[in-house]
Amino acid sequence: MKREPRHFGALAGLGLIYEELGQQRQALEAFRAALVIHPHYEVALQGVHRLEPRVDGREA
């Protein structure tokens, strides 16, 4: 990340790692950062879709 901070794949991968560790807020932030760079990146879109309801308190 230090060498290439705009690497959307690395950001999404970081999101997956955070999610696996149970750090949902950090995971969501990483997925959102990936989407700023590549708005249609499916891995990040799925991560945001999966985590937003839980992190932002909108889960049904």
N, C-alpha and C positions, 0 to 999 in steps of 0.2 A: 504494500500500500504506500510505503514511503517513496518508492521509485516511480510509481504510476498511480497517483491517487484517484484518477478518473477511470480506472479499469472497472467497468460495470460488472464483469464476471466475478472479479475478486470481491467486490462489494456484496454481490448476491451470495457468494460463497460464505462470506463472513456472516451474513444474515442467517444462513442455514446452520452455521456453527453455533451462533448465539441462540437460535431457536432450540437446537438439540440440547444445549446447556440449560434451557429453561429461562433464558434472559430475553423475554419476549419484547420488551421495549427497545432494547438495543438491536434486536433482530429487525424489528419494524423500521427503525431508523436506517439501518444498513440497506434494506430493500428499497426504501424510499430514495436514498442517495443514489442507488443504482438506476432508478427510474428517472431521476433528473438528467442523467447522462444518456440513457437509452430507454425512452418512454414505453417501448413495446416489448421489452425483454420479459419473456414469459415466466421465467423462474422468479423474478422480482415481483411481477404482477400477482402471481399465485401466492407468494409470501405475504404481500400486503393484504390481499383478499382474505387470507387465512387468519392473519394476526390483528388487523384493525379492529374487528368487533371485540376481541378479548382485551386488547390494550386500551382502546378508547372507551371501553365500557358499554358497548352497544350489542353485546352478545344476547341473543334471544333465549 
